[in-house]
């Protein structure tokens, strides 16, 4: 299991980063990205915390801790510069908080995030065919989520991504220990979204390929 979207108590999660990683390791995870919520006010703080933890704890854990960030409720016009800055600060995975139907995310966020070239568009809600095509062309992965509420539009995202050839990835958006899942439950989430076993394996491969490109591939031993 590789999970590229999680939260600690540095944003709205409930666990220390090390405890979240430890619990994920016991659950059987190979890698976990720490992607706490950020906007211009705390971007440097969030990423620095994740980078520091990864550098100090990774040598002692079998799970790979990956520093990242989730750009959340930022004005669409800021996605370009914030994505660049996040990578300069050391974020290996840049997630965008997409237009979920259960939060008042600004219209145009999905498009702006895709145009900015984020790595993952999280819970993109009722993403349009045009945005899906652009995600495919830009190499932005569309998230199938295990998170309650956000998962309401998983089927829509899965159908459009499949028909337009856009890449997908399955994440938990974990905020608490109970949000962490095992591989079999992840498979259930994928099948519940109308995907098949081949799609599920492709999502797992997409997650691994992203980490590999970023020099963050987990140990295979």
Phi, psi and omega in degrees: 000127173240126184238118187252023181205098180216165183225145177244185180282007169283350166230252183246018173277179184243355185245150165303148178306316181296323179290320176302314180296318179297315179296322177293321178300315179295330179286349179104010180292146172267327182207150178218131175262130175270112188232063180295154182295137179213151170223190183299339184286334187224012185305313182294319180299311183298312184290320179299322179296316181293319179297317181297314180298313182301317183292326185268331186260330182308321180297344185253352182246151173278335176284147177268118176268125185244125179286133180207192181199152171244112176286118195232125177053035175268151176304137182309325182295343183268353184298321180300301181295326181289326177295316177298313181296320180301319180289323177297327180282347176116009177287120177277335178231119177253115180254142173252135176283100186284184188278060176305146180285352185255009175219154182278061179287138183299134174300136182100354180295314180304311182297315181297319180294318179295314179299328179286344179080033173300166180280320184223132170262106184283147176026071188281009174059225181271061178303146183271162175301322181295318178294324178295318176299317181295321177300318177301312184292329181270354181074024178273127181277135177265134187271132162261123191246145174270000184283129178302145181085296178301330185286355182302330182254016178306317182298318178297313180299316181297318181296314181293316180299317181295317183286335182257357177077022178278148179286148178233161175214147180252124180230166179265333190056043186294135174241344184213164182305323182291347180277342179289141184231162175264178186296324181292322178290324176300318177299319179298319178299316180296313180295324178294337177275001179093010179270171180243181183299322179296319177297319181298315179295326178295321178296319178297319179293322179298319179297315179296318180297321178298313179296322179298317178298328182271004182072027185237024182298136178290158177296135180269357182276000000 
